[in-house]
């Protein structure tokens, strides 16, 4: 099999596996349902592949994050409409919590951060670390890009129709607000344009001392506890939503500072970024027993065990490559 084909297959599978299967959003029974599997692979995998292609063709560094944010808005704002739909099953206690102008703000912030990282940037970084020589290699032709766009469009339209049809079953049906949907599209367009505009802008700083690599792992682990549980805790304790949003903004600022002054540090090595990824995924692996035994998501424990084995194997490959790079420098 040609190497480009291998990379494409790994990207389109890894993205939904991390974003939906390992996270428990789509347990094995749902994930491996033929129809559901096609939708997830087509949307998650296709979108992540397009982001990678834009990164390579435009020569993006930090601004690829803006494309990942745009992806999160497409999924949860346009396709699933959980940003606005108070009937959405995943909202739970966050339904109407911190709702301003029809937008569930705390939920919106959390989901954008979640999908921008675990569904797109982390899968791409994992693949880049395995085959660094292909990091700047384009995987799609122009026809391939068009075909991938169409493949992504199909599940988007299908799921939008499903979401609208399901609203008839609720006592108070959700009616999509065209202004909000159009607003999402405008924001997505702006994010893509800004990402392209800063295509030649590179950040590489050494103003702050680089933290030990093990700290990166802790930051990755705590990040997803904050992203997934913080807002629920605030809502359940009846903390004022404006306070929650303010704390989220502070968290985002700290995350940006960590990205600029640590992840993009001139002296950062493979071990630093890979430890951040390991810590991030370990969080999801650790909570798989909760999905299995508390939430009744059958098969999540085996998913966690297998993911742990694969993560260990991936980290071992990265560690070997990192040692080789150090030996070459010496």
N, C-alpha and C positions, 0 to 999 in steps of 0.2 A: 504494500500500500504506500502511495506517495506520501511524503512527510507533510505536505500542506493538507492533504485529506485527513491525516491523523490529527493534526492540530485543530482543524475545523470540527471534527467529531468530538474531540475532547472538550472544546469550548462549549459547543451546543449541549453537551450532556452535563458538564460540570456546573454550569450556571443554574439550571433548574434543580439539580441534585442538592446544591447548597441552599439555594433560595427557597425551595419548597419542601423537599424530602427531609433533609437533615434538620431543618427548622421545625418540622412537625406541622407546617401549614398544610401539607398534602401528605398524609401518612401513606405507607406502602400500598394499601388497598386502593386509595385514590390515585396515587402517583402512577402506579403501573396499570391502571385502567387504560386500555388502548386509546380511547378518545381523549382522556385527560392527559395521557403521556404525550400525545401528538401536540395538544394545545400548549403544554408547558415547554416542551422542547422547541417548538416553532417560535413561541413568543420570547421566552427567556433566552434560549440559545441564539436565535436569530438576531435579537436586539443586541446582545453582548458581542456577537460577531461583527455587527455593523459599527458598534462603538470602537472595537479594536481596529477595524478597517479605517475609520476616520482618524484615529490616533496615529496610525502608520502613515497614511496618505497626507495628512496635514502636519505631521511632525509634532504632535502635541506632547507636552509634559504635564504640568499641573492642571491645565485647562480641560483635560479629559474628564476631570471630576464633574465639570458642568454638564457634559453629555450623560454621565451616569445619573446625575440629578434629573435631567430631562427624562431619562428612561423611567425613573421612579414616578414621575408625574404622569407619564403616559399610562403606566400600569394601573396605579391606584386612583389617579384623578380622572383619566379619560375612559379607560377600559372598565375597571371595577367600580369606579366612582365612590370609593369608600371615604374619600375626603369630604363628600357632601351627603352621602346616603345614610341617614340615621337608622335605617333598617339593616344595614350591613352586619352580617353575623359576627365578624371578627371584632367589631367595636366594643361590645360588652358594656362595661361601665363607662366607656368613653363616648357613648352615644349622647350627643348634645352637650358633652363636657367641653368647655372652652370653644363653643361654637360662635363664630363671628362672621357675619355676612354669609351664612350658610356653609361655612367651612369649619370642620372639626380641627382646629389649629394644632393642639398637642399631638393628636393622631397623625396629622399630615406631616409634621416635622419628623416624628419617629419613623414613619414609613418611608419617607424620602431618604433619610439617613440609612435605613436598613437596606433598601433596594440598591442604593447607589454604591454600597460597599459589598455586602455579602452576595448579591446577585450579579454584580458586574465587575467591579474593580478587583476584588479578591480572586475570583476565578481567572481573570486575565493575568494577574500577577503570578499566580501559581503556575500557569502554563509557561509564562515568560521565564521563570526560574528554572524550569526543567529543560527548556530549549532556548537559552539566551541568544544563540546565534540567529534565531528566527524572529526575534523581538521586533525588528523593523522591517520584516518581510510581509508584503501584502499577500493575503490569502484568497481574495476574491477579484475576479475580473469585473469589468463594468456590467456585463450581463449578469454576473453572479450577484452583484450588489442590488440590481433591480429585482432579481428573483428572490433574494433574501428579504427585501422590503415587502414584496407581495406576500411572502410566507408569514411575515410578522403581522401584516395587515389582516390576514384571514382570521386568526384567533382573536384579534382585537375586536373586529366587527361581530364575530360569533358570540363572544362573551358579553359584549355590550347589549346585544339582543336578548341574551339569557337574563341579564340583570334587569332589564326593563320588563320582561315577561313575568319574572318572579314577584314583582311589586304588587300584582293583582291579588296575591295571597295574604297581604298584610291589611290589617284594619285601617291603617293610615298609609296608603301607598306613597312611595317616594316618586316625585316627578322631577326628572332631570332639568336643571336650570341651564338653558342655552348660554346665558351670559357666563356662567362659571366654566362650562365646557369650552367655550370660545376663549375665555381667559387663560385656561390651561394651555391651549394651542399657541396662544400668543407668547406666553412665558417660555414654552418649549422652544419656539422659534428664536426668541431672544437669547436663551441659553446656548443654543447651537451657534448662533452668530458670534456671541462673545467668545465661545471656545475657539472658533476659527480665527477671530480677530487677534487673540493672544497666542496664536499657534507658534510664534517664534520666541515667546517669552518663557524663559527658564529660571527657576528658583534653585539656588544652591547656596546655602548659608552656613556660616561657622561662628555666628555671633554668640551662641550659647553652647556650653559643653555638652557633648553627646552622652546621653544616658546609657547605662549598661544594657546589653541586648535583652536580658531577662525582664527588665522593666517594660520593654515593648510588649512582651507576652502578657504581662499583668494589665497593661492599658487596653490591649485587645479584648481580654476577657471581660473587664469591667465595662468597656464600651457597650457591649451588647446587653449586659444586665441593665444599664442605664437606658438604652434604646427601647428595650422590650418591656421592662417592668416599672420603670420610674413613673411614667404617666398613669399607669393603672393604680399604683400605690397612692399617688396624689389624689386621684379621683375617689378611691375607696375611703380615704381619710378626710374627704370633703375639703381638701385644700383649695383655696380660690384659684380658678383656672388662670387668671392673669399672673399669679405667682408662679404657677407651674410653667407657663410659657416663658416667663422671665428667666427661670432657672434653666430651661432648655436653651435659651439664647446664650446664657453664660457657658453652658456645656459645649455649644457649637463653637463659640469663640475659643475655648480651651482646646477643642479638637483641631481647629484650624491652626492654632499656634503649635500644637504638637506635630501636625503635618509639615508645617513650614520649617520649624527649627529642629525637628528630630528626624522624621521620615525622609525629608529632603536635605538633610545635613550632608556636607561634603565628605565627612568621614564615615557615614553610615555604610554598613556592609550588608551582604546577603543575610547574615545571621540576625541583624536587627529587624529588617522588614519581614523575614520569614517567621521570626518569633512572634511578631505582631499578628500574623496570619494564624499561626498555631494557637495563640491565646484566644483569638476570635472564634475559631472553630471548636476549640475545646469547650467553650461555653455551651454551644449547642449539643455537643456530645454528652456533656455532664447532665443536661436536663432531659435526655432521651428516656431515662427510667421514669421521670415524672409523666411524660407523654404516655408511656406504656402502662403504668400501674395506677396512675391517678386520673388521667384524662381518657383512658380506655382506647388509646390509639395503638391498635395491635400491630406489632412488627417494628416499633420504633427502637426497642432495645437492641435487636440485631443490627438495625441501621446504625446505631451509635457505636456498637462494637466494631463493625466493619469499617466505619468511618475513622475510628481511632487507629485501627491497623493501617489503613491507607494513608492517614495523616502522618503516622510514624515513619512509614516507608518514604513518603514524599520528603519529610524533613531530613531523613537520612541521606537521600539523594542530594538535597540542597547543601547539607553539611559537608558531604564529600567534595562537591564542586567548590564550595567556599574554601576548603582546605587546599584544593588544587590551585585556586587563584592566589592564595597567600604564598604557596610554595613558588609559584611562577614569579611573584613580585620579589621574593628573596633571591 
